[in-house]
Amino acid sequence: MKDNIYFKRAVRTADLMVKEQERVKEILTQALDKAKQKRNQIREVFGDIQDLITLVKFYFKGEYTKIPWRFIILALAAIIYFVNPLDLIPDIIPAMGFMDDATIVALVINAMKDEIDDFRKYQMIRNPAGN
């Protein structure tokens, strides 16, 4: 992740984007739409992407703020990277195009493991039926 210039750009973009709520909402919508469209190609990280999107959305709505700011930036950067079709391996390359997106999402999830686990517990308590 450290050597990936495209992810570094996504982190810088996330850092700027957080000041503009409408842009955050827009990127979250784009990410959810793309995840649903590409669900079969990204099935191993589909749930993780959904969790990152929901975490960022809840944070900005003020519903879940028990997470360090740097992790919000990291989560948003992973979402931006996922949405960007021109990253390390462009999405137009069959099969491989989403592999780097999935790898970045997996690395971010791993880096935020405790925070993601806490958020998932919060979601289960908040909505035990999963609706």
C-alpha positions in Angstrom: 0.0 0.0 0.0 2.8 2.4 0.9 4.4 2.1 -2.5 1.2 2.3 -4.6 1.1 5.9 -5.9 -2.5 5.5 -6.9 -3.5 4.7 -3.3 -1.3 7.6 -2.1 -3.4 9.8 -4.4 -6.6 8.3 -3.0 -5.4 9.2 0.5 -4.7 12.8 -0.5 -8.1 13.0 -2.3 -9.9 11.6 0.8 -8.1 14.1 3.0 -9.5 16.9 0.9 -12.9 15.3 0.2 -13.9 15.0 3.9 -14.5 18.7 4.0 -17.2 18.4 1.3 -20.1 16.3 2.5 -21.8 16.1 -0.9 -18.6 14.7 -2.5 -18.4 12.1 0.2 -22.0 11.1 -0.4 -21.4 11.0 -4.1 -18.4 8.7 -3.9 -20.2 6.4 -1.4 -23.1 6.1 -3.9 -20.7 5.4 -6.8 -18.9 2.8 -4.7 -22.0 1.0 -3.7 -23.3 1.0 -7.3 -20.0 -0.3 -8.6 -19.8 -3.0 -5.9 -23.3 -4.2 -6.8 -22.5 -4.3 -10.5 -19.2 -6.1 -10.0 -20.4 -8.3 -7.2 -19.4 -11.6 -8.9 -15.9 -10.3 -9.7 -15.3 -9.0 -6.1 -17.3 -11.5 -4.1 -14.4 -12.1 -1.7 -14.4 -8.5 -0.6 -18.0 -7.5 -1.4 -19.0 -7.5 2.3 -15.9 -5.6 3.3 -16.6 -2.9 0.8 -20.2 -2.6 2.0 -18.9 -2.3 5.6 -16.4 0.4 4.7 -19.1 2.4 2.8 -21.5 2.0 5.7 -18.9 2.9 8.3 -18.0 6.1 6.4 -21.6 7.0 5.9 -22.5 6.5 9.6 -19.4 8.5 10.6 -20.4 11.5 8.6 -24.0 11.3 9.7 -22.8 11.4 13.3 -24.3 7.9 14.0 -21.0 6.2 14.7 -18.0 8.3 15.6 -16.0 5.9 17.8 -13.2 5.6 15.2 -10.0 7.5 14.9 -9.9 10.1 12.1 -7.0 8.5 10.3 -9.0 5.4 9.9 -11.9 7.3 8.3 -9.4 8.8 5.9 -8.0 5.3 5.2 -11.5 3.8 4.7 -12.5 6.7 2.4 -9.2 6.3 0.4 -9.9 2.6 -0.1 -13.4 3.5 -1.4 -12.0 6.2 -3.7 -9.4 3.7 -5.0 -12.2 1.1 -5.6 -14.3 3.6 -7.6 -11.4 4.9 -9.7 -11.2 2.9 -12.9 -7.6 4.0 -13.6 -5.6 2.8 -10.8 -2.6 0.4 -10.6 -4.3 -2.2 -12.8 -7.1 -0.5 -14.8 -10.6 -2.0 -14.3 -10.9 -2.6 -18.1 -8.4 -5.4 -17.9 -10.5 -8.6 -17.5 -10.2 -10.4 -14.2 -7.1 -8.5 -13.1 -8.7 -5.1 -13.1 -10.5 -5.6 -9.9 -7.8 -7.7 -8.2 -5.8 -4.6 -7.1 -9.0 -3.0 -5.9 -9.8 -6.1 -3.8 -6.2 -6.2 -2.5 -6.4 -2.5 -1.3 -9.7 -3.1 0.3 -8.4 -6.2 2.1 -5.3 -4.4 3.3 -7.3 -1.5 4.6 -9.7 -3.9 6.4 -6.8 -5.7 7.9 -5.1 -2.4 9.0 -8.4 -1.4 10.6 -9.3 -4.9 11.9 -10.2 -3.8 15.5 -12.2 -0.8 14.4 -14.1 -2.8 11.7 -14.9 -5.5 14.2 -16.2 -2.9 16.7 -18.3 -1.3 13.9 -19.7 -4.7 12.9 -20.6 -5.4 16.6 -22.3 -2.0 16.7 -24.3 -2.9 13.6 -25.4 -6.2 15.0 -26.6 -4.6 18.3 -28.3 -1.8 16.4 -30.0 -4.1 13.9 -29.9 -7.7 15.1 -32.1 -9.0 12.3 -29.7 -7.6 9.7 -32.4 -5.6 7.9 
